[in-house]
Protein backbone atom coordinates (compact mmCIF):
# COMPACT_ATOMS: atom_id res chain seq x y z
CA UNK A 1 0.00 0.00 0.00
CA UNK A 2 1.22 3.50 -0.81
CA UNK A 3 2.22 5.87 1.97
CA UNK A 4 -0.24 8.76 2.27
CA UNK A 5 0.94 12.11 0.98
CA UNK A 6 0.79 14.77 3.67
CA UNK A 7 0.65 18.52 3.42
CA UNK A 8 4.17 18.69 4.83
CA UNK A 9 5.41 16.32 2.10
CA UNK A 10 3.92 18.23 -0.80
CA UNK A 11 3.05 21.93 -0.99
CA UNK A 12 -0.58 22.52 -1.91
CA UNK A 13 -0.89 25.02 -4.73
CA UNK A 14 -4.65 25.54 -4.56
CA UNK A 15 -7.01 26.29 -1.70
CA UNK A 16 -8.45 22.79 -1.37
CA UNK A 17 -11.43 21.96 0.82
CA UNK A 18 -11.48 19.06 3.25
CA UNK A 19 -13.45 16.20 1.66
CA UNK A 20 -15.15 15.54 5.01
CA UNK A 21 -15.91 18.94 6.61
CA UNK A 22 -15.44 21.23 3.57
CA UNK A 23 -13.20 23.66 5.51
CA UNK A 24 -10.58 25.35 3.33
CA UNK A 25 -6.85 24.71 3.55
CA UNK A 26 -6.27 28.47 3.89
CA UNK A 27 -8.33 28.43 7.11
CA UNK A 28 -6.09 25.79 8.71
CA UNK A 29 -4.46 26.41 12.05
CA UNK A 30 -0.69 26.11 12.42
CA UNK A 31 0.48 22.50 12.65
CA UNK A 32 -2.93 21.15 11.57
CA UNK A 33 -2.23 18.08 9.48
CA UNK A 34 -3.75 17.36 6.09
CA UNK A 35 -3.56 14.12 4.13
CA UNK A 36 -4.36 13.27 0.53
CA UNK A 37 -6.69 10.40 -0.36
CA UNK A 38 -4.99 7.77 -2.52
CA UNK A 39 -8.25 7.03 -4.35
CA UNK A 40 -9.87 10.39 -5.15
CA UNK A 41 -6.73 12.55 -4.66
CA UNK A 42 -8.81 14.95 -2.53
CA UNK A 43 -7.46 16.47 0.69
CA UNK A 44 -8.69 16.06 4.27
CA UNK A 45 -7.76 17.08 7.78
CA UNK A 46 -6.04 14.20 9.53
CA UNK A 47 -8.57 14.58 12.36
CA UNK A 48 -11.55 14.36 9.98
CA UNK A 49 -10.22 11.32 8.15
CA UNK A 50 -9.75 9.10 11.23
CA UNK A 51 -6.76 7.62 9.38
CA UNK A 52 -4.02 6.09 11.47
CA UNK A 53 -0.38 6.69 10.55
CA UNK A 54 0.74 4.11 7.97
CA UNK A 55 -2.75 3.44 6.58
Jmol script that loads the backbone (N, CA, C; Angstrom):
load data "model"
ATOM      1  N   UNK A   1       0.838  -1.173   0.000  1.00  0.00           N
ATOM      2  CA  UNK A   1       0.000   0.000   0.000  1.00  0.00           C
ATOM      3  C   UNK A   1       0.886   1.241   0.000  1.00  0.00           C
ATOM      4  N   UNK A   2       0.466   2.251  -0.729  1.00  0.00           N
ATOM      5  CA  UNK A   2       1.222   3.499  -0.812  1.00  0.00           C
ATOM      6  C   UNK A   2       1.142   4.262   0.502  1.00  0.00           C
ATOM      7  N   UNK A   3       2.221   4.975   0.818  1.00  0.00           N
ATOM      8  CA  UNK A   3       2.223   5.865   1.972  1.00  0.00           C
ATOM      9  C   UNK A   3       1.374   7.082   1.630  1.00  0.00           C
ATOM     10  N   UNK A   4       0.555   7.574   2.568  1.00  0.00           N
ATOM     11  CA  UNK A   4      -0.242   8.764   2.273  1.00  0.00           C
ATOM     12  C   UNK A   4       0.646   9.984   2.085  1.00  0.00           C
ATOM     13  N   UNK A   5       0.245  10.847   1.189  1.00  0.00           N
ATOM     14  CA  UNK A   5       0.939  12.111   0.975  1.00  0.00           C
ATOM     15  C   UNK A   5       0.385  13.082   1.995  1.00  0.00           C
ATOM     16  N   UNK A   6       1.247  13.802   2.675  1.00  0.00           N
ATOM     17  CA  UNK A   6       0.787  14.771   3.666  1.00  0.00           C
ATOM     18  C   UNK A   6       1.094  16.179   3.201  1.00  0.00           C
ATOM     19  N   UNK A   7       0.436  17.128   3.809  1.00  0.00           N
ATOM     20  CA  UNK A   7       0.649  18.522   3.420  1.00  0.00           C
ATOM     21  C   UNK A   7       2.078  18.966   3.666  1.00  0.00           C
ATOM     22  N   UNK A   8       2.766  18.333   4.609  1.00  0.00           N
ATOM     23  CA  UNK A   8       4.165  18.691   4.834  1.00  0.00           C
ATOM     24  C   UNK A   8       5.079  18.058   3.786  1.00  0.00           C
ATOM     25  N   UNK A   9       4.617  16.973   3.131  1.00  0.00           N
ATOM     26  CA  UNK A   9       5.406  16.315   2.097  1.00  0.00           C
ATOM     27  C   UNK A   9       5.308  17.040   0.761  1.00  0.00           C
ATOM     28  N   UNK A  10       4.184  17.624   0.496  1.00  0.00           N
ATOM     29  CA  UNK A  10       3.921  18.231  -0.805  1.00  0.00           C
ATOM     30  C   UNK A  10       3.161  19.532  -0.599  1.00  0.00           C
ATOM     31  N   UNK A  11       3.690  20.625  -1.141  1.00  0.00           N
ATOM     32  CA  UNK A  11       3.052  21.932  -0.991  1.00  0.00           C
ATOM     33  C   UNK A  11       1.769  21.971  -1.814  1.00  0.00           C
ATOM     34  N   UNK A  12       0.671  22.385  -1.188  1.00  0.00           N
ATOM     35  CA  UNK A  12      -0.583  22.517  -1.912  1.00  0.00           C
ATOM     36  C   UNK A  12      -0.594  23.851  -2.638  1.00  0.00           C
ATOM     37  N   UNK A  13      -0.898  23.808  -3.928  1.00  0.00           N
ATOM     38  CA  UNK A  13      -0.893  25.021  -4.733  1.00  0.00           C
ATOM     39  C   UNK A  13      -2.258  25.695  -4.759  1.00  0.00           C
ATOM     40  N   UNK A  14      -3.320  24.952  -4.528  1.00  0.00           N
ATOM     41  CA  UNK A  14      -4.651  25.537  -4.560  1.00  0.00           C
ATOM     42  C   UNK A  14      -5.245  25.546  -3.158  1.00  0.00           C
ATOM     43  N   UNK A  15      -6.344  26.226  -2.997  1.00  0.00           N
ATOM     44  CA  UNK A  15      -7.014  26.287  -1.704  1.00  0.00           C
ATOM     45  C   UNK A  15      -8.050  25.171  -1.644  1.00  0.00           C
ATOM     46  N   UNK A  16      -7.582  23.963  -1.398  1.00  0.00           N
ATOM     47  CA  UNK A  16      -8.445  22.793  -1.372  1.00  0.00           C
ATOM     48  C   UNK A  16      -9.351  22.797  -0.155  1.00  0.00           C
ATOM     49  N   UNK A  17     -10.490  22.135  -0.291  1.00  0.00           N
ATOM     50  CA  UNK A  17     -11.427  21.960   0.816  1.00  0.00           C
ATOM     51  C   UNK A  17     -11.318  20.535   1.335  1.00  0.00           C
ATOM     52  N   UNK A  18     -11.475  20.382   2.637  1.00  0.00           N
ATOM     53  CA  UNK A  18     -11.479  19.060   3.253  1.00  0.00           C
ATOM     54  C   UNK A  18     -12.646  18.258   2.678  1.00  0.00           C
ATOM     55  N   UNK A  19     -12.393  17.029   2.259  1.00  0.00           N
ATOM     56  CA  UNK A  19     -13.445  16.204   1.656  1.00  0.00           C
ATOM     57  C   UNK A  19     -14.482  15.740   2.682  1.00  0.00           C
ATOM     58  N   UNK A  20     -14.205  15.933   3.967  1.00  0.00           N
ATOM     59  CA  UNK A  20     -15.154  15.543   5.009  1.00  0.00           C
ATOM     60  C   UNK A  20     -15.928  16.739   5.571  1.00  0.00           C
ATOM     61  N   UNK A  21     -15.232  17.805   5.954  1.00  0.00           N
ATOM     62  CA  UNK A  21     -15.907  18.942   6.607  1.00  0.00           C
ATOM     63  C   UNK A  21     -16.036  20.171   5.708  1.00  0.00           C
ATOM     64  N   UNK A  22     -15.377  20.153   4.562  1.00  0.00           N
ATOM     65  CA  UNK A  22     -15.445  21.227   3.568  1.00  0.00           C
ATOM     66  C   UNK A  22     -14.733  22.512   3.988  1.00  0.00           C
ATOM     67  N   UNK A  23     -13.973  22.495   5.086  1.00  0.00           N
ATOM     68  CA  UNK A  23     -13.202  23.664   5.508  1.00  0.00           C
ATOM     69  C   UNK A  23     -12.018  23.837   4.558  1.00  0.00           C
ATOM     70  N   UNK A  24     -11.649  25.069   4.280  1.00  0.00           N
ATOM     71  CA  UNK A  24     -10.584  25.348   3.326  1.00  0.00           C
ATOM     72  C   UNK A  24      -9.196  25.237   3.945  1.00  0.00           C
ATOM     73  N   UNK A  25      -8.238  24.818   3.121  1.00  0.00           N
ATOM     74  CA  UNK A  25      -6.845  24.707   3.550  1.00  0.00           C
ATOM     75  C   UNK A  25      -6.334  26.042   4.084  1.00  0.00           C
ATOM     76  N   UNK A  26      -6.734  27.136   3.467  1.00  0.00           N
ATOM     77  CA  UNK A  26      -6.272  28.467   3.885  1.00  0.00           C
ATOM     78  C   UNK A  26      -6.772  28.847   5.282  1.00  0.00           C
ATOM     79  N   UNK A  27      -7.808  28.172   5.771  1.00  0.00           N
ATOM     80  CA  UNK A  27      -8.333  28.432   7.112  1.00  0.00           C
ATOM     81  C   UNK A  27      -7.669  27.564   8.175  1.00  0.00           C
ATOM     82  N   UNK A  28      -6.729  26.724   7.777  1.00  0.00           N
ATOM     83  CA  UNK A  28      -6.090  25.789   8.706  1.00  0.00           C
ATOM     84  C   UNK A  28      -5.291  26.511   9.773  1.00  0.00           C
ATOM     85  N   UNK A  29      -5.280  25.907  10.948  1.00  0.00           N
ATOM     86  CA  UNK A  29      -4.457  26.409  12.047  1.00  0.00           C
ATOM     87  C   UNK A  29      -3.036  25.895  11.857  1.00  0.00           C
ATOM     88  N   UNK A  30      -2.076  26.577  12.467  1.00  0.00           N
ATOM     89  CA  UNK A  30      -0.690  26.111  12.415  1.00  0.00           C
ATOM     90  C   UNK A  30      -0.610  24.686  12.928  1.00  0.00           C
ATOM     91  N   UNK A  31       0.198  23.889  12.258  1.00  0.00           N
ATOM     92  CA  UNK A  31       0.484  22.504  12.647  1.00  0.00           C
ATOM     93  C   UNK A  31      -0.708  21.564  12.482  1.00  0.00           C
ATOM     94  N   UNK A  32      -1.780  22.009  11.814  1.00  0.00           N
ATOM     95  CA  UNK A  32      -2.930  21.149  11.568  1.00  0.00           C
ATOM     96  C   UNK A  32      -2.606  20.283  10.356  1.00  0.00           C
ATOM     97  N   UNK A  33      -2.633  18.989  10.543  1.00  0.00           N
ATOM     98  CA  UNK A  33      -2.233  18.080   9.481  1.00  0.00           C
ATOM     99  C   UNK A  33      -3.315  17.835   8.441  1.00  0.00           C
ATOM    100  N   UNK A  34      -2.881  17.719   7.209  1.00  0.00           N
ATOM    101  CA  UNK A  34      -3.749  17.357   6.093  1.00  0.00           C
ATOM    102  C   UNK A  34      -3.148  16.139   5.413  1.00  0.00           C
ATOM    103  N   UNK A  35      -4.014  15.272   4.899  1.00  0.00           N
ATOM    104  CA  UNK A  35      -3.555  14.119   4.132  1.00  0.00           C
ATOM    105  C   UNK A  35      -4.329  14.052   2.826  1.00  0.00           C
ATOM    106  N   UNK A  36      -3.722  13.393   1.836  1.00  0.00           N
ATOM    107  CA  UNK A  36      -4.356  13.266   0.533  1.00  0.00           C
ATOM    108  C   UNK A  36      -4.858  11.844   0.348  1.00  0.00           C
ATOM    109  N   UNK A  37      -6.093  11.704  -0.105  1.00  0.00           N
ATOM    110  CA  UNK A  37      -6.694  10.404  -0.363  1.00  0.00           C
ATOM    111  C   UNK A  37      -6.019   9.763  -1.569  1.00  0.00           C
ATOM    112  N   UNK A  38      -5.626   8.500  -1.418  1.00  0.00           N
ATOM    113  CA  UNK A  38      -4.989   7.775  -2.517  1.00  0.00           C
ATOM    114  C   UNK A  38      -5.967   7.440  -3.637  1.00  0.00           C
ATOM    115  N   UNK A  39      -7.254   7.402  -3.338  1.00  0.00           N
ATOM    116  CA  UNK A  39      -8.255   7.033  -4.348  1.00  0.00           C
ATOM    117  C   UNK A  39      -8.747   8.238  -5.149  1.00  0.00           C
ATOM    118  N   UNK A  40      -9.270   9.252  -4.439  1.00  0.00           N
ATOM    119  CA  UNK A  40      -9.870  10.392  -5.153  1.00  0.00           C
ATOM    120  C   UNK A  40      -8.914  11.559  -5.321  1.00  0.00           C
ATOM    121  N   UNK A  41      -7.761  11.511  -4.633  1.00  0.00           N
ATOM    122  CA  UNK A  41      -6.734  12.553  -4.662  1.00  0.00           C
ATOM    123  C   UNK A  41      -7.199  13.845  -3.998  1.00  0.00           C
ATOM    124  N   UNK A  42      -8.345  13.807  -3.298  1.00  0.00           N
ATOM    125  CA  UNK A  42      -8.811  14.954  -2.531  1.00  0.00           C
ATOM    126  C   UNK A  42      -8.037  15.073  -1.227  1.00  0.00           C
ATOM    127  N   UNK A  43      -8.177  16.203  -0.556  1.00  0.00           N
ATOM    128  CA  UNK A  43      -7.458  16.472   0.688  1.00  0.00           C
ATOM    129  C   UNK A  43      -8.413  16.476   1.866  1.00  0.00           C
ATOM    130  N   UNK A  44      -7.892  16.092   3.048  1.00  0.00           N
ATOM    131  CA  UNK A  44      -8.695  16.065   4.270  1.00  0.00           C
ATOM    132  C   UNK A  44      -7.823  16.373   5.476  1.00  0.00           C
ATOM    133  N   UNK A  45      -8.451  16.953   6.499  1.00  0.00           N
ATOM    134  CA  UNK A  45      -7.764  17.084   7.783  1.00  0.00           C
ATOM    135  C   UNK A  45      -7.470  15.675   8.300  1.00  0.00           C
ATOM    136  N   UNK A  46      -6.331  15.490   8.919  1.00  0.00           N
ATOM    137  CA  UNK A  46      -6.036  14.197   9.530  1.00  0.00           C
ATOM    138  C   UNK A  46      -7.111  13.844  10.552  1.00  0.00           C
ATOM    139  N   UNK A  47      -7.555  14.822  11.332  1.00  0.00           N
ATOM    140  CA  UNK A  47      -8.569  14.576  12.360  1.00  0.00           C
ATOM    141  C   UNK A  47      -9.908  14.155  11.751  1.00  0.00           C
ATOM    142  N   UNK A  48     -10.280  14.712  10.626  1.00  0.00           N
ATOM    143  CA  UNK A  48     -11.546  14.364   9.977  1.00  0.00           C
ATOM    144  C   UNK A  48     -11.500  12.973   9.352  1.00  0.00           C
ATOM    145  N   UNK A  49     -10.339  12.570   8.899  1.00  0.00           N
ATOM    146  CA  UNK A  49     -10.219  11.316   8.154  1.00  0.00           C
ATOM    147  C   UNK A  49     -10.224  10.077   9.035  1.00  0.00           C
ATOM    148  N   UNK A  50      -9.883  10.239  10.319  1.00  0.00           N
ATOM    149  CA  UNK A  50      -9.748   9.102  11.234  1.00  0.00           C
ATOM    150  C   UNK A  50      -8.719   8.093  10.753  1.00  0.00           C
ATOM    151  N   UNK A  51      -7.814   8.511   9.891  1.00  0.00           N
ATOM    152  CA  UNK A  51      -6.764   7.625   9.383  1.00  0.00           C
ATOM    153  C   UNK A  51      -5.649   7.517  10.411  1.00  0.00           C
ATOM    154  N   UNK A  52      -5.161   6.321  10.595  1.00  0.00           N
ATOM    155  CA  UNK A  52      -4.020   6.087  11.468  1.00  0.00           C
ATOM    156  C   UNK A  52      -2.752   6.195  10.640  1.00  0.00           C
ATOM    157  N   UNK A  53      -1.653   6.579  11.262  1.00  0.00           N
ATOM    158  CA  UNK A  53      -0.380   6.686  10.552  1.00  0.00           C
ATOM    159  C   UNK A  53      -0.028   5.336   9.943  1.00  0.00           C
ATOM    160  N   UNK A  54       0.366   5.336   8.672  1.00  0.00           N
ATOM    161  CA  UNK A  54       0.738   4.112   7.972  1.00  0.00           C
ATOM    162  C   UNK A  54      -0.406   3.456   7.224  1.00  0.00           C
ATOM    163  N   UNK A  55      -1.628   4.012   7.310  1.00  0.00           N
ATOM    164  CA  UNK A  55      -2.753   3.440   6.577  1.00  0.00           C
ATOM    165  C   UNK A  55      -2.684   3.809   5.124  1.00  0.00           C
TER     166      UNK A  55
END
end "model"
wireframe off; spacefill off
backbone 0.3
color backbone group
